[in-house]
C-alpha cells in the first residue's frame, strides 16, 4: 500500500465553487460501481477527510498504506456532501487504478 492524499474541488452546474461551510463529506472505495461492498470509507471532519478551503469547495481524502494494501486492481470511488441543511448530494464518482507499491 501507499500513503496518498486525493484532492477534490466541488463545483456547481454553473462552474462556480460549492461552498462547503458547515458541510460533512463522506468518501468510499469499492470494488465496482454496482456493489454495496465498501473496501475503504472516509468521512469529515476526523475520519480521513479534511475540508481544506470550504468557500472554494476544496477537500482532500487521506489514504494510509493500509487502506490500499493488497488492492492492486481497478476500483470505483464516490464522494458525498451533506450540506448544513442535511441535504446529501453525490459530488464525485469514477474509476481508480490502484498499483502495487515498491
N, C-alpha and C positions, 0 to 999 in steps of 0.2 A: 504494500500500500504506500501511498504518498500523501503528505500533508499539502493541502491546497486551499486557497480562497477563491470562490467564484463570485464575481461582481455582477450585479444587475442594476439596470436603470429602468424604472417603470414609467411608461408614458400612456397618456390618454389617446383616444382615437384621433384627436386633432394634432398629436405630436408633442403637446406640452407635457411637462412632468406631472405625475400623480403625486400629490403631497401625502407623505406617509406619516405626518404628525399624528400621534395618537393611535396609529395602526399597529396590528400584530401581523407577523408573517410566518408562514409555515412552508417547508420545502421537503419533498420526498424524492428518493431514488428508488426506482422499481425495475424489475426485470423487463417489463414491456408495458405498453400503453393500456392493454386490456385487463391487466391483473389487479387484484386487490392486495397482492403481496407487496410489502414495502421493505426494502433492504435497509435503508437509512432514512431517518426522519429528523429534521432540524426545525427549530422554532425560535422566535424572538420573544423576549429580549435576552434570555440567558441559556438558550438551548442550541447555540451554534450559529444563530443569525444575528447580525448586527446591522441596524439601520445607520448608515454612515453619513447620509445627508438627506434628512426627511423631506425638506422643502423641494429638493430636486429629484425625489423619487429613487434614491440610491440605497442599496443594501448589499451585504455580502453574506455568503454561506461559507462557513469554515468546516472543511472536512479534515479529519485526522487520518493518519496512516491506517488505523484500524477500520475506519469507515470504508476504505476501498480495498483492503487486503483480501485477496482471493477472488476479486471481481474483475477478471480480465475478459471483458465482453462488452457488447453494446448494451446500453441500458436506456431508461427513459426517466426524465425528471419533470417535476411540476412544482410551481410555486403559487401560493395563495396569499392574498392580502385581505385581512379583515379590518375594515375602517372603524373609526371611532363610533359610528352608528351601528356597528355589528353586522354590516353587510360584507359578505365574503365574495371575492372575485378571483378567478384563476388569471394570473398575470404572466405566466411563462410556462411553456411546455416544450418538450423536444427530446431528441435522441442525444445521448452522450456516448463516447467511447472511452472505456477505462483500459489503460495499458498496464502491462506488468512493470513494476518498478525495477530499478537497477540492483 
